[in-house]
Amino acid sequence: MVSSTGMNKAARSLCLLLLIILFPASFRAAPVQETAPNTLGFEFQEHRLRNGLRVILSVDKRLPLVTIVVAYGAGTIREQPGQEGLAYLLENLMFRGSENISPLQHIGFVQKVGGDLNAMTTPDRTQFFETLPSNSLPLALWLESDRMKSLAITPAAIEITRTDLIREHQERLASDPSLGGFAWFDALLYPDDFYGHPLINAGDGMKALTEKEILNFHGTYYVPNNAVLCIVGNIDIAGTRELVARYFDTIPPGYGVPPLPVPVFRQDGEVVRYLSDILASSSGFHLGFRFYPLQTGDAYSLKILEYLLLKGDTSRLRHRLLRRDLTAHHLSGGLEIRGGVLGLKIFCLNNNADMVERAKKAILSEIDRLGRNPVSPDELAKAKKLFKMDYLRSQSTNLGRALFLVDAALSGKPMNFLGEELDKYMKVSPPNLMGLINRHFTPQNRVILELGKK
């Protein structure tokens, strides 16, 4: 006698067989997805504290050292019109003392244990980093948490810091007059109320800042839920998580951190301007392209294009201007990111106005050639090889790895796919480059600032 259970199984099997015969497409095996190789060469962990602080930890036991990076989404893009220099001022005020630390004592504590430290402000962030013996990790976390929680912004600290920064900037301008052109150029390349802000410019904006503006900026952006803490080095993950929680978990979060402003660029055609009072004894120019909005994959293509044009002695522009045509005696530049906007900036120094014209035409000609004719496999492979070396080298130190992870976090990249990022650069093709150039390298996105006498 056959049981009812057996009959049910047989019936189900027969039904399944009939379905496969009648609808074979529905039962085909799913295609195997190719998985991009993980090229990071290191592991990391990420978590958030209750106050919103984003914490990234990565172990590297090669040396008894640890690097700590604290980055705030508090760059120059966050400044209001007329507040130029505010983000840079706050960066320096962060060393002027807090509840338990005297002015400049933060520097002394780190240097006393054999460590070094620095800070920098960019358009979209301000970050602080220190490398010191790994057994001094609690010291570094105490220092960073104390100024995150209780920075002492006093009228005296503001005036001392502001005066020092403006004086140092004026001294740099006096020693290298060409520096003044960079702020002018940025304002032209990013014609927007926020994205074209200079770090300090002539100092007029910084001079006019009120204590209230400074306190409001600090209270809005120097908060845990607008920050990333990254620790890389000879650490124990469990113990480090406990230390981080002990020092940072009780810091109150900020409220209403605004999103980055949406850029509005007002430019109908190519912009060409002249500054005759800079480089009075020679000539030169800035040339740049702005890229916004970007399509998927454009950022990877732009990075490879940067290497084709500017990186290495045999790159197209360096070879042509400095070695073949001899139209320039200095050429520098590269790709930069300001929020979701990318820019390719080129700075060139020439002997006279005639050489300026020839160099400009050569640059535009090389870009045009890349847009019309596919780059050769050998040239593309060479650029990718150089980029890959730089990409991997940048992650070979504790500081380089920490900055890489912080950049990924603040840029909104999916952290669980970082290991596949290099493969995306390596897959950039000649059609990708040609499409990019034809879409973005237009007069509406191009700016030229000439320096010196015509």
Protein Blocks (a to p, Z undefined) as FASTA:
>chain_A
ZZfklmmmmmmmmmmmmmmmmmmmlmgccddddddddfkopacdddddfkopacdddddf
kbccdddddddddbfklpcehiaoklmmmmmmmmnopfklcehklmmmmmmnopacdddd
dfkbccddddddfklmmmmmmmmmmmmmmpccdfklmmmmmmmmmmmmmmmmmmmmmlmm
mmmmmmmmmgcfklmpcfklnolmmmmpcfklmmmmmmmmmcfklcccddedjddfklmm
mmmmmmmmmpccdehiacddddddddfbdcddddfkgoklbccdddddddddddehklmm
mmmmmmmmmgojkbmklmmmmmmnopafbdcdddddehjaccdddddddfblklmmmmmm
mmmmmmmmmmmpccdfklmmmmmmmmmmmmmmmmmpmklmmmmmmmmmmnopafklmmmm
mmmmmmpcfklmmmmmmmmmcfklgccddedjZZ
